[in-house]
Amino acid sequence: MKTIRLFLLAALLILTGCKAAEPPQQKEKKMQPTEVSLVAFGDYMMHRPQINAARRGDGFDFTEDFRYVKPFIDDADIAMINLETTLTDGAKGYTTFPMFATPIEIARDLKAVGFDVVSTANNHAYDTFGPGVENTYRALAEAGTDVVGTGEEEAKPLIKTVNAIKIGFLSYTYGLNGNDGVMKNSDKPHAVAIYSEEKVDEDMAALKAQGVDAVVCFMHWGEEYTKAPTATQKKQAAYLAEKGVDIIFGSHPHVPLAIDNIARGDTHTFVAYSMGNFVSNQRREYMNTSRVETGQMVRARLRKDETGTKVVAFQPDALYVDKHWGEHLYFHVLPAEAVLSGEIPCPRREKVRGRLEETVKAHRERINPDLILSVGNDKND
């Protein structure tokens, strides 16, 4: 009887033209765009007056340098700076120019104020030779910051994934103040990343093999105190752009320089040729240039969507180092426009208004507004 019923049901389906129900098609999910915000600063140098100013009892505290830029550090997903010194516990004392060995507490304080990535490839990276490179790397890593540009054994690219965007970081220096051969003949000849096209090729291949979405590169290059990028800087920037670097943060000239946007079809590489000094004791009174007291931070933003990952914001902002006495000596780094406007409250605003206005004026003359992608300005996205 059961066989007869099944036969009748099949016949009825054929006669009525009914079809078995088909499963609903799955709609392809669209990728939700995601973004990462960056902020980068130039050379964090350490001269003798700065060490003395930071002394607190038997130790040091350098966090005061960052008081007025901390809101920008806090706002960024990734905050970066170039550390142009080696770190030591002070057992053999501290030294400054021309061979820098400065308090190890700097590592702790960079982490405390919110830095995520510290670039360490620069011409002073080998000032205290191999042990200095190792001590500096280890102190920063143990404090909890990522390091790029040097390594305990070998300088390798860094990869960080933030907000589902996988970013590769590189850092190179043009040289080591004559110690290049010393490092080359040591037991760790690649502890500091020295720029070469071969090194770039090797590092970019490694990053691409890891499937990074974007690449950020620190370059310690150029000529000190010049007013414009050199031909070599432009050539190297073009090579990095050709290889797929998205953002280049420059340092070494100790003065801020122009920015650039290198277009390659639909892709772009944004370049800050020099962010200048973040903080130092270099002053106009004895260097015959006001530009050593100024620098620039660069805020940037990366966006990843179905079409890929691109830079949708790249904005340099002028900085001024306010060296002054209070309870002790201070080296306050002021975001010039934000202090002038009152966005960042600063009790010394009126005392340094002239210097801040001069800094902003020079910054606007130097930076081509057509190359800026403003932070938070969607029309530029």
Secondary structure, 3 states (H helix, E strand, C coil): CHHHHHHHHHHHHHHHCCCCCCCCCCCCCCCCCEEEEEEEEEEECCCHHHHHHHEECCEECCHHHHCCCHHHHHHCCEEEEEECCEEECCCCCCECCCCCEEECHHHHHHHHHCCCEEECCCCCCCCCHHHHHHHHHHHHHHHCCEEECECCCCCCCEEEEECCEEEEEEEEECCCCCCHHHHHCCCCCCCECECCHHHHHHHHHHHHHCCCCEEEEEEECCCCCCCCCCHHHHHHHHHHHHHCCCEEEEECCCCECCEEEEEECCEEEEEECCEEEEECCCCHHHHCCHHHHEEEEEEEEEEEECCEEEEEEEEEEEEEEEEEECCCEEEEEEEHHHHHHCCCCCCCCCCCHHHHHHHHHHHHHHCCHHHCECCCCHHHC
